Amino acid sequence: MKNLQDWHKVNKLYKEGMPKKAIARKLKISKNTVKKLLKLQEPPEYKRDYYPTKIDSFKDQIRVWYLDPKYDFIGTRIYSELKQLGYCGSINPIYRYLNVLNEEKSEIISKKATVRIETPYGDQAQFDWSEYKVEISNNLWKVYCLSIILSASRKKAMVFSTSVDSDSILEAIQELFYDLGGITKELLIDNPKTLVIQNVSGKEVVFNDSALKLSMHMGFDFNPCKPYRARTKGKIEKPYQYIEEHFIKGNSFESMEELNKKAKFFINEWNKKIHGTTKRTPDSMFEEEKLYLIHLPKTKYFNKSLCTRKVSLDSLVSFESNKYSVPAIYADKQVFVRKIYGYRLDIYSKGLEFIISYEIAEGKGKTSVKEEHYAKIATKVPKSIPEIKRTFMNSFKNGSIYIKEAEKVLNQPSFHIREILKLRDCYELSDLDKVLKYCILEGVYDIEGIKSILKEKFIEIVINDEVIVNQTKVNIINSDLVRQTSYYEGGQF
């Protein structure tokens, strides 16, 4: 079986309309292999180890010695100089790297010169990131701003992360395309190791498996620039200085979530401003470009296997020694969790439906709870007798009077008070209060009697604000039940 690279090429050519036989001839593989690769629902598992070379940490210095006219060192001189800096490898890796630099060395035109390219709608977007120091929770944090810019309309989207690992980058690409509302045919990138294994002049680019899977899932192609030559992207967009000057400087944030929330608002406002080159706003040009964009997939691509968690009976999910609540319907069920952007915990159902995100708590033993998660199972009536009475008096103007009189005739007045409170789900409080007033006048305090009155006389009581009852009973109420308003905590009969 061929590897992921072959699977990617076969699927790409087949989607472009090339027959299976032609694909086999082009890639020099058998027709049966082409068929097998097209049948695969999931990419073939293949792991390619990438080992750093001994000159990786010296490449910047080598570039200076080889490309800068001030030095213009040859290979043997560079090898000699590197040995003095602690390099312990052979000269061969140095010569291989110099071959990569030869193309730049032979250029006569300034290396800063760039051919400006105006891109057709829907063809291209640029992805990049920049590091900032930002004040969050009164501390200085190192954060990364990851952005995508549509090359034609210049519409932008950005997200902040505390990490630029593989998961964060792949998640950011997805999130930003979703923010933009569509996908371009290609995505221009530099050569981050999280996406590109190898990019050597004259050879095919070798991408990480996760990068290939994402591009297949979303329908775009990665297009990396030449190594150490970002200007070969053609169109140079520099949003990060503007972001620093107009958004980062002078601002502080309570949390990463607040930073990202305000960043989304900032970028949306920026998209409404006229661009210096197009002389139009990115938003207005995007209205034309969006017709050419690839539709967003319905499902999300996950780079790594999601971690499984069992939700506790009190609807809590444990992660890194802290707990986070989910809606009660997930209690005692399995969910999936993952950590992205270095600070955010995403929780998904067993069917991979998104449930909720949390900003990961610092330290251990902390619990983050959202009260609305327990709304469906919350106790609607308190169980504590003192709390039952307080709730009853706060709910009804005539609550204090009822409690005082009920305690004279009922063995367990708290039981009846609690049952009356349950009726709040079926009746308006103001209507129940009128019925309660009527029951007090009639001397009805038990719940069954109150329910009978609700059944037989509810409409009559509610319609008539002044209930006509036996004058003797009215007098009894007036003489025996009327108290100072301070006694009823502000209520009056």
N, C-alpha and C positions, 0 to 999 in steps of 0.2 A: 504494500500500500504506500502511496506517495505521501509526502508531508503536507503541512498546512499551506505552504507556499504554492504547491501544485493545485491543491483544492481551490485556493483563491483565484489562481489564473484560469482554471477550467471554468469555474462558475462565472467569472467576469466575461470571458470570451463567449460563453453560451448565451449570457444575457444580452450581449451585443449582436446576437443573431448568427454567429458562426456555427456551421454544422459540426457534428461530433467528429466526423472523419477529418475535417479540416483542422479541428482543434488537436486531434491526435498527431497529424503531420506537423503542425506548427510547433508543438511542444515536444515532439519526438517521443511520444509514449503510445501505448497500444489503445485501440478503440475501446476495449473492455475496461481498461483503467479509467478512461474518460467517463464511461457509463457508471462505474462504481463511484467515482468522485461526485458525479451529479446526483446520485441517489442518496448520498449521505445527508441526513438531516442536521447532523452536528459535525463540526470540523474534526478531522482526524487528530487524535492526541499525539502531539510531537513536542518534545522539549529540547531546545537547543541551548546549551550552556554558552555563555559569553564570558570569556576570561579577559580581564584588562591586561594591557601590555605594560611593560616596564617603563615605557616612555610617556605614558598618559600624563603623568604629573609634570613632564617637562615640555609638553607640546607648545605651550604659549611662548616659552623661551626660545624654542627651536624656530618658531615662526618669525620672531624678531631677528634672530641671527641670520636667517636665510632670506627673508623678504625685505628687510629694512636696508636701503642702500648704504646706510652708515656702517653696516657690518658686512653683509654679503658673504658670509662664511660658506665654505664648501663642506661636504659631508664629513670628511676626516677631521676638520677643525672643530665642527660641532661635536663630534664624538669625543674629541680630546677635552673640550670645555665641559661637556656633560659629566665626564668621569671625575672632574674636579668638584662637581656639585653633588657627587654621590651616586651617579648612575652606574649600575653594575651589570647591565646587559651588553649584548653584542652590538655591532654597528648595523646589522641587517635591518632591524626595526626602524632605525633612523632613516636609512635610505628609502624604505617603503613609505614612510611618512613624507619624505622630501618629494617623492613622485606625485603625491597628492597635491603638494604645494607648487609643483612646477607650472601648472596652468596659470596660477596667479602670478608667478614670477615672470612669465613670458609676456604678460599684458603690458602694453605701452601706455594705454590710457589709465588715468588715475583709478585706483581701486574703489574710490568713492563714487565714480560715475555710474549711473543707473539708467537703463532704458525704461521710460515710463510707459506702462501698459494700461489702457482702459479696457476693463474686462466686460464681456457681455453679461446681461442679467442671468443670474442663476448658476453661473459657471464656477465661481470661486469665492472662498472666504479665507481669512488669515487668522491663525490661532497663535497666541503667545502669552507670556506672563512676565510680571515684574515684581520685585521684592520691595516692601515698604516697612518702615517702623511706625506703628500706630499705637496711640494711647487707648487701652481698653481696660475698664475697671481699675483706673488709676495706675496701671502698669504699662510699660512699653513692650509691645508684642511685635514679633517678626511675622508678617503676614505676606501672602502672595495674591496679587490681583491677576486672575486668568481672564482673558478676553477673546472674543471672536468678532471680527469686523467683516461684513459683507463687502467684497471688493468693488462691486458695481455701485450700490446705493450708499455705501459707507455706514450703514446702520450697525450699531454696536450693541454688545451685551457683555456683562462682566459679572464675576463672582469672586469673593474673597475666601481664601483657604489658609490654614496654618501649615499645610503640607503640600508638596508637589510630587508625591509618590504616584505610582501607576494608577491606583484606584481613584485618587483625587483628580488626576488629569483626564482620565476616561470619563469620569462622572461629570466633570466640568464641560467637556465637549458636548455631552448629551444635554445637560441642563441649558447651556447657552444656545444651542440650536433650538431647543424647545422655547426658550425666551424669545428668539427671533421669529419663530413660527414656521420654519421650513429649513431644508437642508440644501446646500450647494453641491455641485457635482464633484468638486475637489476641495480639499482643505490644505492650505499652505502651512507648513510647519518648519521649525528649525530642525535640529537633529537630537532631541532629548533621548537619553538612553531608555526612558520608559516607553518610547514609541519605536525608535530606530536602533537596530543592532549594528548595522554596518551600512555606510554610504560611501563607496569608493568610486572615483571617476572612471567611467567606462564599464562599470558593472551594474547589475540590477541592485536596487536598494533592498536590504534585508530588514524586514519589519519584525517587531515582537509579535508573538501569536495573538496577544490580547488586542493589539492595534488592528491586526487583520480582521479579527472577529468583529470588532466594533464597526469597521468600515463596511463589512459585509452586512451587518445588521441594519445600519442606517442608510447604506446605499451610496456613500461617497468614496472617493479615493484620496489617500494621503499623498501629498506632493512635497517632499522635503527639499529645502534649498541645499546648495552646495555646502559642505562642511566649512565652518568658519567664514562663511560668505553669505550672510543673511540678505545682502542686497540683491542676490539673484532671485529673490521673490518677485522682482520687477516693480511692484508698486509698494512704496514704503509708507506705512501709516504709523504715526507715533502718538498713541493716546496716553501713554503713561506719564509724560511730563505734565500734560493738561490735568490728568487725574490727581497728580500730586499737588499741583498749584491750586486747583479749584475745589478739591474734595478732601484730600488728606490733611493738608496743612491747617493748623488752627482748630481741628475737630478732635473730639474724643468720643468714645462710645462705651456704653455699659456692657455690651457683650458682642460676640461675633455675629449673633443673629441680628442685633440692631445695626451693626456695620453693614451687613449684606442687605438688610431692608432699605437702609438709606442709600446704599450704592445703586440699588435697582431704580429708585426714584431719580437719583442723580443722572444715571445713564439715559433714562427715558426723557428727561428734560434736555440733555445734550443732543439727543437725536432730533430735537425740534429746531436746533440752531443751524443756520446756513453754513455749509461746508466751503472752505476756502477754494477748493479746486472745482467742484461741480457747480458752485453758486446756487445750490438748492439744498433744502433740508434733507437729511437721510430718511426721515419719515415719509416725505412726499415721494422720493425716488423709490422707496421700498414698496409703495402701493403698486408700482409698475413691476418691480422685481419679484414680488411674492408669487406672481402667476407662473414664474419659471422655476420655482423651488420644488425640490422633492418633498413629498408628504412625509410627515413625521411617523415613525413606527408606533404601533399601539402599545407595544411592550418595551421594557427597558433591558439593556444589556448589562449584565453583572460580570465584572472582571473575575472575581474570585467566588468560591463557594460561600454561600451565606451561612452564618452561624445559627444553629438551632437553639431556641430557648423554650422552656415550658413556663407558661404564664401561671403564677400562683393563684390560689383561690381568692385572694384579695386583689387580683388584676394587676400584679406587679411583674415586671421583667427585670431580671438581674443582668448587669453588664459591668465588668471591671469593678466589682465590689460596691456598686451602687444600684439603686432600683428606680424604675420608671413605670408609671401607670399607663395602661391601655384601656379602652372601653371594656366594660364588664362582660360583653358577649364573648371575649377571648379568654376568659378565666378558665383555667384547667386545660387549655389548648396549646398547641405548638405554634410558635411564630418564628420568623427569621429576622436577624438583626445584622447590621453592618455599620462600621465606622468609616466615615468619609470626611474629606477636607480637614482631617486632623482634630476636629472638634465636635462633629455632629454624629449623632446616633440615629439611624433610620430603622424603623420597625415595619415589617411586612407580614401579611397574613400567610397562611400555608399555601394559598393560591397566588402568592406574590403580588397581592394588592397592597398598595401603600397604606399604612395605618397612621403613623405620626412620626415626627422628628423631634429630637431633644438636643439641646446643647449639653454636651457631656459634662457632668458635675466634676469639679476638682476635689481631690481627696477621696476618701473611702467612707462607706457607711451612710451615705446620704440617699434620701428618697425624694424623687420629683413626682408630684401628684397633681393631676388636673381633676377638679371636683366633678366636672361634667361627665367624666368617664363612669361615675357611679350613680348617675341620675336615675337610671332605670331600676336600680336595686336599692336606692336610698330609702331609709325608713321615713315614711311620710308623716307619721305621728310619733312623737317622742315616747320612750318607755318609762322614763323617770317621772314619778308622780309630781314633784315640784315643777319640772319642766313642762309637763302636761298642763298644769294649771296656768303657768305663765303664758304658754302658747294660746290657751283658750281665752284668757283675758285680753291678750294682744290682738286676737282675731275678732272678737265680738264686743261691741259696746256694752251689751248686757251680760257679758261673761262673769263679772264679779258678783252680780246679783244672783245669777243662776247657781254659782258655786256655793254661796252662802246658804241659799235655801235648800239646795240639793243635799248638802251635808246634814240637814235636819231630818230628812225623810229616807235617804238611801243608805244602804249598808256599805256600798263601795262606789261612792260618787265618781272616783277617778276612772272607773271602767266606763261609765256612761259618758263622762266628759271626752274620753278618748274616742269612743264610737261616734260622738257628734263631730269631732274634728275630722273623722274620715269622710264625712258628708261633704267636705269642702271640694272634693273632686267632682261632685255632681251638681252642686248649687253655687250660685254667687254668694260671697260673704255677706253682702248687704241683705240679700233675701233670707239667708239663714238667720241673720240677726233679728229680722222682723218675726220670723217663726219662733225664735227663742223667746222673744218678748211676749208673744202670744201664749207660749207654753207656761211661762212664769205666771202670767195672769190667770191661767186656767189651772195652775197647780200641777202641771204635767212635767216630770223631771226624768223619768226613766226613758231609755232610748227607744223602746218599743212603742211607747205612747207618742213620743216625738215623731217617729216614723209614720205612725198612723195619721197624725195631724198633717204631716207633709203630703201624705197620699190623698187625704180627703179635702183639705182646706188650703193647700199651698197657694193656688191661684187667688182665692178670695183674700188671703192674708197679704200677699204681695201687692195686689192691686189697691187695696184699701190701706193707706198709710196709717190712718187712725182706726184701730180695731175696736169695734163696739163690743164690750163685754159687760157682765153684770157689775153695776156700779158699786156694789158692796166689795167685790174683789178689787176694784180699782182703788177704793179707799184703803183696803188692807195693804195693797202694794205701796200706796203713797205713805201710809203711816209707819209700816214696818220695814220697808225696804229702802226708802230713799235715804242716802247718806251724803256726806260732804264729798265733793269731787276728788279731793285728795285721797280719800279712802279707796276710790276705784282707779287710782293712778291716771286721772285725767278723763275717765269715762263718765257718762251720766245716763240715767234712765230716761 
